[in-house]
Amino acid sequence: MNRIPVVLALALYVVVAVPATVRAQNQGRLSDLLPNLYLDAVSTEAEAIIVVFRLDANQTDAVINSARQRLAVIDQLVTLAGAQLTSFPVPSASAGFTYSLDASGTMTRASSSFGPIYAERPLTIGRKKLNIAANYQHVTFDHLEGKKLRGGEIAGYLGQKTSYGAIFFADSLDLNVTTDTTNVSATYGVTDRLDVGVAVPINRVSIAATLTSRVGDTVNGVQDEDPFVTSRSGSASGVGDIVIRAKYNLLNRRSVGLAEMVDVRLPTGDERNLLGVAGGQLKLAMIASTQAAMFSPHVNVGYTISGTSSAATDPFTVLIAPPEEINYAAGADVAVSLRTTVAFDAVGRTLRKAGTLTWGPSEFGAQFPQFQLNAGQNLNLLVGSVGVKVNPWSNMLLTTNVLFPLSSHGLTDKLTWMAGIDYSF
């Protein structure tokens, strides 16, 4: 009689019967939802393996170490969520209408274009001019490093090698992560060259996770009978990280423009519920553009310095301080008419030493792949942007835009849409 099915049945019984070790702290917070879900499953599976196979101390240590590696991957996923969910690219707060004094001292429009949507341009709004804007953006993350978040494609394995071949538990994840952001901003021209502004995001983050645990072996594969399914879900809403910014125009000629910008990101969002990042940030950037008839290419290059909040040092959370970033954007805006501008950009971020995940063979072979953690590596994120700004009347602008991934790194959404409105006084 083949003993493997007997052992598998016994292992499954232990999974259901043996109580899991639960991390009790901060149970209701979104940042703990996935770690707690996996901790319950993986700790129970590790205990089942140790009990069923009567492992000695060295074998027990090996199983525990494997379990820790599995949990480290999930912690990295939460780290990615903390770094991306509420800092996903948001539209520029720069005004679409820009003004300058002509030779007669009259304020006139400085550009026929309404400018880019996700990048910045050197032009300032003009002295004593005010722009008020609001936009709404919906993001549904559907891939992690190119693997589908939904449908159980992301799997992990924990088990023990025997004379009959390795026997393991296979955990497949179905994860639904969405964010809705309403961003309200104001920009004021202190002088003809200096703009100051503030952006206040209102965020809603929703997470629903289902973990399906099955038993299997390297001979027969994963068994479909009697899976053990656990689910957790939650959502949170509130003010995100408020951004205070200033832009100074260094050079403003028709052929070329140059400006410097400073963004201060305040840690006002609840990072434990993934409404903000776990520390303040300071972004320094240079902005350049040129103009050829109705075509205006632009380039942004910046660096973000990050701080640390108390949540990032709390031993009962998996949160870490946001990584420092290299920021860049390049594209062009085209004034197709006096009332319509089309803009397209590539917007990138390099999260320094944030860690990455690589899909590869597990200890049970290439036919059973799972994510591996690469601690300390840079994470490169790149999205494309295409949008339109329309001036229906007076100084009002209506904006619509779509974002799409240009790389498969990190968490990605195959299509993100945004709609906005702004008015200049």
Buried (B, 14 or more C-beta within 10 A) or exposed (E): EEEBEEBBBBBBEBBEEBEBEEBEEBEEBBBBBBBBBBBBBBBBBBBBBBEBBEBEEEBBEBBBEBBEBBBBBBBBBBBBBBBBBBBBBBBBBBBBBBBBEEEEEEBEBBBEBBBBBBBBBBBBBBBEBBBBBBBBBBBBBBBBBEBBBBEBBBBBBBBBBBEEBBBBBBBBBBBBBBBBBBBBBBBBBBEBBBBBBBBBBBBBBBBBBBBBBBBBBBEEEBBEEEBBEBEBEBEBBBBBBBBEBBBBBEEBEEEEBBBBBBBBBBBBBBBBBBBBBBBBBBBBBBBBBBBEEBEBBBBBBBBBEBBBBEBBEBEEBBBBBBBBBBBBBBBBBBBEEEEBBBBBBBBBBBBBEBBBBEBEEBBBEEEBBBBBBEEEBBBBBBBBBBBBBBBEEEBBBBBBBEBEBBBEBBBBBEEBBBBBBBBBE
